[in-house]
Amino acid sequence: MSFNPLGRVFENIIDGIVYIIEIMLSILLIILGMLSRFLKFISKFIPSVPPRIGTAVPKNTKQQWDDMMRYGGVEEETETFLGYVMTYCVVAALVFIIAGYLIGLETYLTLIVGVVVFFSGLIMSYVATALVVERRSRSVEEVLPDFLSLMSQNIAAGMTTYDAMKSSARPEFGPLAEEIYKVSRDMLSGVPMEAALLKMTNRIRSEKVDRVIRLVIGGLKSGGKLPRVLQEISRDLQREQGLMKRMVGETGAQSGFILVGVICGAPLLFAVSIQFISLFSLISEEVHSAGFETSQSGFSSSMSFISTSGMSININEFFNYAIIILFILSFFGAIVIGLLRSGKVLTSGNILLVPVMVVLSIGVFLLLKTVISMIFEGMIMGGAGA
């Protein structure tokens, strides 16, 4: 495989952005954990409040959260968890409403801000939970080939399937080791191995894990050489992971060009265009004024090769147009970058990349617009002084 230094640089930049996003979400989760401890302390005096709030959530929404919590390995009751989330969102909305009143905002604006903060808190909580689910699934998929290889070697060494599976669940395997311990516990309680493995697929949202478990169950039922089956599955998974890493490395340059175009290229073009429109509007006004003075002196302004009509493009309208286009470009740019990196369109990583790219793109546009405007104003003032 050829080495692509430009693609590697862009890949490192994108990885850095994703890493920063994960750090920010980790800080958010820490803050939520501190608030959770505070609310749990309060709930000692009013212990039934969070579950009662959680019962007000619609059944379909509650089922979705229940699935997300199960996939994320969260052991807490869904109604209690939703009660705390709703409490956080209500408290945050009240804080922003009070702050709005203190700074003198209109009543309807403070109410709108409170509603936006409330629903934003719900969305952020769902995205954070989805990120935990995705990271857990990715962690299991990364160590699954090593686990299958160890299990195959243990069975070939003479261990039973149960002992081989339990001894292969090393602590460094993280969530996968926890799930294998749960499978072992279910088997000790009398649950058949096939049923215990299928229960594990209900706790991990991963098509790859589901496919592997069904292949293992098929090998157990067929009575074939299970060590060979496990070893072949492990090799296929390692080959697939290698192809994914190669795809990410080869598409790093494309992702980088999209990132540079959305964050730097498009904002620069729009900032220059706004300055261009501003200058030509000023020139048009001066030409129109000069043409009017010429017509007053007895010369026809229609004889001039420069049109004296005003600019048909309004600066404010073009500014709004630029903001809308940058938002659209950032949204789809983040989706395409996520697709090139993970092979999936909608993941929590893609969703998190969207607001970051939108903020960066619009922020760079406003910064460049201000800088270019200051430069041209200095040039104009310098020319006028000369």
C-alpha positions in Angstrom: 0.0 0.0 0.0 1.4 3.4 -1.0 2.0 6.0 1.7 -0.1 9.1 1.3 1.4 11.8 3.6 -1.3 14.4 2.7 -4.0 11.9 3.5 -2.3 11.0 6.8 -2.1 14.7 7.8 -5.8 15.2 7.1 -6.7 12.0 8.8 -4.8 13.2 11.9 -6.7 16.5 11.8 -10.1 14.8 11.6 -9.1 12.4 14.4 -8.0 15.4 16.5 -11.4 17.1 16.0 -13.3 13.9 16.9 -11.0 13.5 20.0 -11.8 17.1 21.1 -15.5 16.3 20.7 -15.2 13.2 22.8 -13.3 15.2 25.5 -16.1 17.8 25.5 -18.7 15.1 25.8 -16.7 13.4 28.6 -16.7 16.7 30.5 -20.4 17.0 29.9 -20.9 13.5 31.3 -18.8 14.4 34.3 -21.0 17.5 34.9 -24.1 15.4 34.5 -22.7 12.9 37.0 -22.1 15.6 39.6 -25.6 16.9 39.0 -26.9 13.3 39.3 -25.2 13.0 42.8 -26.7 16.3 43.8 -30.2 15.2 42.7 -29.8 11.8 44.3 -29.0 13.6 47.5 -32.2 15.6 47.1 -34.2 12.5 46.1 -33.4 11.0 49.5 -35.9 13.5 50.9 -38.3 13.2 47.9 -37.3 9.7 46.5 -40.4 9.2 44.4 -40.1 12.4 42.3 -37.7 11.2 39.5 -39.6 7.9 38.8 -42.9 9.8 38.7 -41.5 12.3 36.2 -40.2 9.4 34.1 -43.6 7.8 34.0 -44.9 10.9 32.2 -42.7 10.0 29.2 -44.7 8.4 26.2 -44.4 4.6 26.0 -42.7 4.6 22.6 -40.0 7.1 23.7 -39.5 5.1 26.9 -39.0 1.9 24.9 -36.4 3.6 22.8 -34.5 4.9 25.8 -34.8 1.4 27.4 -33.1 -0.1 24.3 -30.4 2.5 24.3 -29.7 2.0 28.0 -29.5 -1.8 27.6 -27.1 -1.4 24.7 -25.0 1.1 26.6 -24.7 -1.2 29.6 -26.6 1.1 32.0 -28.2 -0.9 34.8 -30.4 1.9 36.2 -34.2 1.9 35.7 -35.4 3.7 32.6 -38.1 5.7 34.3 -35.7 6.9 37.0 -33.0 7.8 34.5 -35.5 9.7 32.3 -36.8 11.4 35.5 -33.3 12.7 36.2 -32.8 13.8 32.6 -36.1 15.7 32.6 -35.2 17.3 35.9 -31.8 18.5 34.5 -33.5 19.9 31.4 -36.2 21.7 33.5 -33.6 23.2 35.9 -31.4 24.4 32.9 -34.4 25.9 31.2 -35.4 27.8 34.4 -31.8 29.0 34.9 -31.8 30.5 31.3 -35.2 32.0 31.7 -34.2 33.7 35.0 -31.0 34.9 33.3 -33.1 36.3 30.4 -35.3 38.3 32.8 -32.2 39.6 34.6 -30.6 40.9 31.5 -33.8 42.5 30.3 -35.0 40.3 27.4 -38.6 40.3 26.3 -40.9 37.8 27.9 -41.5 35.8 24.7 -37.8 35.6 24.0 -37.0 34.2 27.4 -39.7 31.6 27.0 -38.4 30.7 23.6 -34.9 30.4 25.0 -36.2 28.2 27.9 -38.0 25.9 25.4 -35.0 25.6 23.2 -32.7 24.9 26.2 -35.1 22.2 27.4 -35.3 20.3 24.1 -31.6 20.9 23.5 -30.8 19.2 26.8 -33.0 16.2 25.8 -31.3 15.9 22.4 -27.8 16.2 24.0 -28.7 13.5 26.5 -29.9 11.2 23.7 -26.7 11.9 21.6 -24.5 11.3 24.6 -26.2 8.0 25.3 -25.9 7.0 21.6 -22.2 7.8 21.7 -21.8 5.5 24.7 -23.6 2.8 22.8 -21.5 3.2 19.7 -18.2 3.3 21.7 -19.2 0.2 23.6 -20.1 -1.7 20.3 -16.9 -0.5 18.7 -14.9 -1.7 21.7 -16.5 -5.1 21.5 -15.9 -5.4 17.8 -12.2 -4.5 18.1 -11.3 -7.2 20.6 -13.7 -9.9 19.2 -11.1 -11.5 16.9 -8.6 -11.9 19.7 -11.3 -13.4 21.9 -12.3 -15.9 19.3 -8.7 -16.8 18.6 -8.0 -17.4 22.3 -11.2 -19.5 22.7 -10.2 -21.6 19.7 -6.8 -22.3 21.1 -8.3 -23.2 24.5 -10.7 -25.7 23.0 -7.9 -27.2 20.9 -5.9 -27.6 24.1 -8.6 -29.8 25.6 -10.9 -27.4 27.5 -14.7 -27.6 27.3 -16.5 -24.9 25.4 -17.7 -23.3 28.7 -14.3 -23.3 30.3 -12.6 -22.1 27.1 -15.0 -19.2 26.7 -14.8 -18.2 30.4 -10.9 -18.3 30.5 -10.7 -16.3 27.2 -12.6 -13.4 28.7 -9.6 -11.3 29.8 -10.2 -8.1 31.8 -8.5 -6.0 29.1 -11.3 -7.0 26.7 -13.6 -4.5 28.6 -17.3 -4.7 27.8 -16.8 -8.0 25.9 -15.4 -9.6 29.1 -18.4 -8.3 31.1 -20.8 -9.8 28.6 -19.0 -13.2 28.6 -19.2 -13.2 32.4 -22.9 -12.7 32.1 -23.2 -15.5 29.6 -21.2 -17.8 32.0 -23.5 -16.8 34.9 -26.6 -17.6 32.8 -25.2 -21.0 31.8 -24.4 -21.8 35.5 -28.1 -21.0 36.3 -29.2 -23.6 33.8 -29.7 -21.6 30.6 -28.4 -23.4 27.4 -25.3 -21.9 25.8 -27.2 -21.0 22.6 -29.9 -19.1 24.5 -27.3 -17.4 26.7 -25.3 -16.2 23.6 -28.5 -15.0 21.9 -29.3 -13.0 25.1 -25.9 -11.3 24.7 -26.8 -10.0 21.3 -29.7 -8.2 22.9 -27.3 -6.3 25.0 -24.8 -5.2 22.2 -26.0 -3.2 19.2 -23.7 -4.7 16.6 -24.5 -6.5 13.4 -21.0 -8.0 13.4 -21.4 -9.5 16.9 -24.8 -10.8 16.0 -23.5 -12.5 12.9 -20.6 -14.0 14.7 -22.8 -15.4 17.5 -25.1 -17.0 15.0 -22.2 -18.6 13.2 -20.8 -19.9 16.5 -24.3 -21.3 17.4 -24.5 -22.9 14.0 -21.1 -24.6 14.6 -22.2 -25.8 18.0 -25.4 -27.3 16.5 -23.7 -28.9 13.5 -21.2 -30.7 15.7 -18.3 -29.7 13.5 -14.8 -28.7 14.4 -15.6 -25.6 16.5 -11.9 -24.5 17.0 -11.5 -24.3 13.2 -14.7 -22.4 12.8 -13.7 -19.9 15.5 -10.2 -19.4 14.0 -11.7 -18.8 10.5 -14.2 -16.2 11.9 -11.3 -14.5 13.7 -9.2 -14.3 10.6 -12.2 -12.9 8.6 -12.8 -10.3 11.2 -9.1 -9.3 11.3 -9.1 -9.0 7.5 -12.2 -6.9 7.6 -10.7 -4.6 10.2 -7.6 -4.2 8.0 -9.7 -3.3 5.0 -11.5 -0.6 7.1 -8.2 0.9 8.3 -7.0 0.9 4.7 -10.1 2.6 3.5 -9.8 5.3 6.2 -6.2 5.9 5.2 -6.9 6.1 1.5 -9.9 8.4 1.9 -8.1 10.7 4.4 -7.1 13.1 1.6 -10.7 13.4 0.3 -12.0 14.0 3.8 -9.3 16.6 4.4 -10.2 18.5 1.2 -13.8 18.5 2.2 -12.9 19.8 5.6 -10.6 22.5 4.3 -13.2 23.5 1.6 -16.1 23.8 4.1 -14.1 25.5 7.0 -11.7 27.7 5.0 -12.6 27.8 1.3 -16.3 28.6 1.2 -16.1 31.1 4.1 -13.3 32.9 2.4 -15.2 33.1 -0.9 -18.3 34.4 0.7 -16.3 37.0 2.8 -14.6 38.3 -0.4 -17.9 38.3 -2.2 -19.6 40.4 0.5 -16.7 42.9 0.3 -16.9 42.9 -3.5 -20.6 43.7 -3.3 -20.0 46.4 -0.7 -17.3 48.1 -2.8 -19.4 48.0 -6.0 -22.4 49.3 -4.2 -20.3 52.3 -3.1 -18.8 52.8 -6.6 -22.3 52.5 -8.1 -23.6 55.2 -5.7 -20.7 57.5 -6.6 -21.1 56.9 -10.3 -24.9 57.5 -10.0 -24.2 60.7 -8.1 -21.6 61.8 -10.7 -24.0 61.0 -13.5 -26.7 63.1 -11.9 -24.3 66.0 -11.5 -23.3 65.6 -15.2 -26.9 65.6 -16.3 -27.4 68.8 -14.3 -24.6 70.3 -16.2 -26.2 69.5 -19.6 -24.6 66.2 -20.4 -26.6 63.0 -20.7 -25.7 60.2 -18.3 -26.8 57.6 -20.9 -23.7 58.4 -22.9 -21.5 56.9 -20.2 -20.4 53.3 -20.7 -20.8 52.7 -16.9 -24.3 51.9 -15.8 -25.6 54.3 -13.1 -28.3 52.0 -11.8 -27.9 50.8 -8.3 -26.8 47.3 -7.3 -29.6 44.7 -7.5 -28.0 42.6 -4.7 -28.6 43.6 -1.1 -25.7 43.0 1.3 -27.9 41.9 4.1 -29.7 39.4 1.8 -26.4 38.0 0.6 -25.1 37.7 4.2 -28.2 35.6 5.1 -27.7 33.6 1.9 -24.1 32.9 2.8 -25.0 31.8 6.4 -27.7 29.4 5.0 -25.3 27.9 2.3 -22.5 27.5 4.9 -24.9 25.7 7.2 -25.9 23.3 4.4 -22.3 22.7 3.3 -21.2 22.0 6.8 -24.1 19.6 7.4 -23.6 17.5 4.3 -19.8 17.8 4.6 -19.8 16.3 8.1 -22.1 13.5 6.9 -19.8 12.7 3.9 -16.7 12.8 6.1 -18.4 10.4 8.6 -19.4 8.1 5.7 -15.8 8.0 4.4 -14.4 7.3 7.8 -16.9 4.7 9.1 -18.9 3.6 6.1 -22.1 4.6 7.8 -24.2 7.7 7.1 -25.9 8.3 10.5 -23.8 7.6 13.5 -23.3 9.5 16.8 -19.9 10.6 15.6 -21.3 12.1 12.4 -24.1 13.8 14.4 -21.5 15.3 16.7 -19.3 16.4 13.8 -22.2 18.4 12.3 -22.4 21.2 14.9 -18.6 21.5 15.2 -18.3 22.0 11.5 -21.2 24.4 11.4 -19.7 26.5 14.2 -16.3 26.5 12.7 -17.5 27.4 9.2 -19.7 30.2 10.2 -17.2 31.5 12.8 -14.4 31.5 10.2 -16.7 33.3 7.8 -17.5 36.1 10.3 -13.9 36.4 11.2 -12.7 36.7 7.6 -15.5 39.1 6.8 -14.4 41.4 9.7 -10.7 41.2 8.8 -11.2 41.8 5.0 -13.5 44.7 5.8 -10.9 46.3 8.0 -8.2 45.8 5.4 -10.3 47.4 2.6 -11.5 50.2 4.9 -7.8 51.0 5.7 -7.0 51.0 2.0 -9.9 53.3 1.1 -9.1 55.7 3.9 -5.5 55.7 2.9 -6.4 56.4 -0.7 -8.8 59.2 0.3 -6.1 60.8 2.5 -3.6 60.7 -0.3 
